[in-house]
Amino acid sequence: MADQELTERVRELINENQVLLFMKGTPSAPRCGFSMRTVQVLDSMGVEYGAIDVLPALQPLREVTSEISDWETFPQLYVNGELLGGCDIVEEMYENGELAETLGVEQPAGEAPAAEAPASDEPYKSPPMSIEGS
């Protein structure tokens, strides 16, 4: 069973942020390709989002997110308190326009962001947040 204090903190963060990404690393320094690709999609959409680096507490966070949303792998994107999914789902939603609709923004013109591109300057992003209490 997941740590109740951590579970409550994660629930608070999910509810406090319209768009919240649990990822490996930070938006400016992703630590896995899936996290990088998810950040690139969000950055291309120009939406503000919060980001949590799961690496400092990976296993406890796996237990918590498994309990909250029945999803253990990262990255995980939450919008309006609901889990959308991981990298593949986010990319698919981007490609078919569902992500823009869910986020309430216009679909960017052109192709999906290149997986090889480095993280861009992120003017629309809130700073990464800690899972520890405020």
Secondary structure, DSSP 8 states (H G I E B T S, - for coil): ---HHHHHHHHHHHHH-SEEEEESEETTEESSHHHHHHHHHHHHHT---EEEE-GGGHHHHHHHHHHHHS--SS-EEEETTEEEESHHHHHHHHHHTHHHHHHTS---SSS---TTS-----TT------SS--
